[in-house]
Amino acid sequence: MEKVAIDDVDSWQGPASVKRPVGRALGVADAAVNYYELAPGESFAFGYHRHEGQEEVFYVLDGVVTFETGEPRNGSNGRTGSDATRETGDPDDGTAEVTAEAGELVRFTPGEWQQGYNADDERVRALALGAPADSGETTILRECQECGERTGQEVGRAADADALVTTCVDCGAETGRFD
């Protein structure tokens, strides 16, 4: 048996105020278990994404989480992704929004597009469980101002090493910075 207090697990840098890999602290080998706290406007992930080899379940402890899901339509140049409901309000783009409140769970199958974020004024606390622990290939899309649409992204360390950054794979523009 293993036991850990959530507050004793170091938080990882990323798009959420708090991301604590509690599963690793417990020695969980076959699943990923992460504790999150999202301030208003924050997200669980670096962008709209899908894990090819991992099923995910989110359990909302406090607050309301808005999940964007659905297949993004192709942009005008044929690449996957374009502006989505969250950013444009365009209901014809192939995505939908679903909210989950405290006490509710949401499941995503392997390969299903998703992004959960806090669109409310209150802080969110949630657990994310993924199986298997290794999510396989992850595809991330973010809005690139240079390209004018959602494009594929890479996540890396900023030159100053104080933050993580997302970069458009098409043009190399920085699309997000996460301190």
C-alpha positions as CSV (number, residue, x, y, z in Angstrom):
1,M,0.0,0.0,0.0
2,E,1.1,3.6,-0.7
3,K,-0.3,6.8,0.7
4,V,0.4,10.4,-0.3
5,A,-1.0,13.8,0.5
6,I,-1.8,15.8,-2.6
7,D,-0.1,18.9,-1.2
8,D,3.1,16.9,-0.6
9,V,3.5,16.2,-4.4
10,D,5.4,18.9,-6.3
11,S,3.4,20.7,-9.0
12,W,4.6,20.5,-12.6
13,Q,4.9,23.5,-14.9
14,G,2.2,23.9,-17.5
15,P,-1.1,25.5,-18.5
16,A,-2.7,24.8,-15.1
17,S,-1.9,26.6,-11.9
18,V,-1.5,23.3,-10.2
19,K,-0.7,19.9,-11.8
20,R,0.4,17.2,-9.3
21,P,1.3,13.8,-10.7
22,V,-0.1,11.9,-7.7
23,G,-0.1,8.6,-9.5
24,R,3.7,8.7,-9.9
25,A,4.0,9.7,-6.2
26,L,2.0,6.5,-5.4
27,G,4.0,4.3,-7.7
28,V,1.0,3.7,-10.1
29,A,2.5,1.9,-13.1
30,D,-0.4,1.2,-15.4
31,A,-2.4,4.5,-15.3
32,A,-1.7,8.2,-15.1
33,V,-3.4,10.0,-12.1
34,N,-3.1,13.8,-11.9
35,Y,-4.6,16.3,-9.6
36,Y,-5.3,19.8,-11.1
37,E,-6.3,23.2,-10.0
38,L,-7.4,25.6,-12.7
39,A,-7.8,29.4,-12.2
40,P,-10.3,31.1,-14.4
41,G,-9.2,30.9,-18.0
42,E,-6.7,28.0,-17.4
43,S,-6.7,24.6,-19.1
44,F,-5.7,21.1,-18.3
45,A,-3.7,20.9,-21.6
46,F,-1.5,23.0,-23.9
47,G,-4.2,23.0,-26.6
48,Y,-6.9,21.1,-28.3
49,H,-5.4,17.6,-28.4
50,R,-5.8,13.8,-28.6
51,H,-3.9,10.9,-27.2
52,E,-3.8,8.1,-29.7
53,G,-3.2,5.4,-27.0
54,Q,-4.9,6.6,-23.9
55,E,-8.4,6.7,-22.5
56,E,-9.0,9.6,-20.1
57,V,-11.5,10.2,-17.3
58,F,-11.9,13.6,-15.6
59,Y,-13.6,13.8,-12.2
60,V,-14.5,17.4,-11.2
61,L,-14.1,17.9,-7.4
62,D,-15.0,21.6,-7.3
63,G,-16.1,24.2,-9.9
64,V,-17.3,23.8,-13.5
65,V,-15.1,22.6,-16.4
66,T,-15.9,23.2,-20.0
67,F,-14.7,20.6,-22.4
68,E,-14.4,21.2,-26.1
69,T,-14.6,18.0,-28.1
70,G,-15.3,16.8,-31.6
71,E,-13.4,16.5,-34.9
72,P,-11.8,19.8,-36.0
73,R,-12.5,20.5,-39.6
74,N,-9.7,21.1,-42.1
75,G,-8.4,24.6,-42.5
76,S,-8.4,26.3,-45.9
77,N,-5.0,24.9,-46.7
78,G,-6.0,21.3,-46.0
79,R,-4.3,20.9,-42.6
80,T,-6.2,19.6,-39.7
81,G,-7.7,22.3,-37.5
82,S,-9.2,25.7,-37.8
83,D,-10.8,28.1,-35.4
84,A,-13.2,26.3,-33.1
85,T,-16.3,27.0,-31.1
86,R,-14.4,28.2,-28.0
87,E,-12.5,30.8,-30.1
88,T,-15.0,31.8,-32.8
89,G,-18.4,30.7,-31.7
90,D,-18.8,29.0,-35.1
91,P,-21.2,26.1,-34.5
92,D,-20.4,24.6,-37.9
93,D,-16.8,23.8,-37.2
94,G,-17.3,20.2,-36.0
95,T,-16.6,20.8,-32.3
96,A,-19.0,21.1,-29.4
97,E,-18.7,22.2,-25.7
98,V,-19.9,20.1,-22.7
99,T,-19.7,21.3,-19.1
100,A,-19.1,19.1,-16.1
101,E,-19.8,20.3,-12.5
102,A,-18.5,19.1,-9.2
103,G,-19.4,15.4,-8.7
104,E,-19.5,14.7,-12.5
105,L,-17.2,12.7,-14.6
106,V,-16.3,12.9,-18.3
107,R,-14.6,10.2,-20.4
108,F,-12.6,10.5,-23.6
109,T,-11.7,7.4,-25.7
110,P,-8.3,7.0,-27.2
111,G,-7.9,9.4,-30.2
112,E,-10.8,11.6,-29.2
113,W,-10.2,15.3,-29.6
114,Q,-10.5,17.3,-26.3
115,Q,-9.6,20.3,-24.2
116,G,-10.9,21.0,-20.8
117,Y,-10.7,24.5,-19.4
118,N,-12.1,26.8,-16.7
119,A,-14.6,29.3,-18.3
120,D,-16.0,30.2,-14.9
121,D,-15.0,32.7,-12.2
122,E,-14.4,30.1,-9.5
123,R,-11.3,27.9,-9.2
124,V,-11.6,24.3,-10.5
125,R,-10.2,21.2,-8.7
126,A,-10.2,17.9,-10.6
127,L,-8.6,14.5,-11.0
128,A,-7.6,13.2,-14.4
129,L,-7.1,9.5,-14.8
130,G,-5.5,8.0,-18.0
131,A,-4.9,4.4,-19.0
132,P,-2.5,3.2,-20.0
133,A,0.0,5.5,-18.2
134,D,1.8,6.2,-21.5
135,S,-0.6,8.2,-23.7
136,G,1.1,7.3,-26.9
137,E,1.4,9.9,-29.6
138,T,-0.3,13.2,-28.7
139,T,-1.4,15.6,-31.3
140,I,-1.8,19.3,-30.1
141,L,-3.5,22.1,-32.0
142,R,-3.4,25.8,-31.0
143,E,-4.4,29.0,-32.7
144,C,-1.4,30.4,-34.6
145,Q,-1.7,34.1,-35.3
146,E,0.9,33.9,-38.0
147,C,-0.9,31.1,-39.9
148,G,-4.4,32.4,-39.1
149,E,-5.7,29.0,-37.9
150,R,-5.2,26.1,-35.5
151,T,-2.0,24.3,-36.4
152,G,0.0,21.4,-35.1
153,Q,2.2,22.3,-32.1
154,E,5.3,21.3,-30.3
155,V,5.9,21.9,-26.6
156,G,9.4,22.7,-25.4
157,R,11.4,24.7,-22.8
158,A,11.8,28.4,-23.4
159,A,15.3,29.8,-24.1
160,D,15.4,31.3,-20.7
161,A,14.4,27.9,-19.2
162,D,11.8,29.7,-17.0
163,A,8.7,28.5,-18.9
164,L,7.4,26.0,-21.3
165,V,6.3,27.3,-24.8
166,T,4.2,25.9,-27.6
167,T,5.5,26.5,-31.1
168,C,3.6,26.2,-34.5
169,V,5.1,23.3,-36.5
170,D,4.2,25.1,-39.7
171,C,5.8,28.5,-39.2
172,G,7.8,28.3,-36.0
173,A,5.9,31.0,-34.2
174,E,5.5,30.9,-30.4
175,T,1.8,30.4,-29.7
176,G,1.8,30.1,-25.9
177,R,4.0,30.6,-22.9
178,F,3.4,28.7,-19.6
179,D,5.4,29.9,-16.5
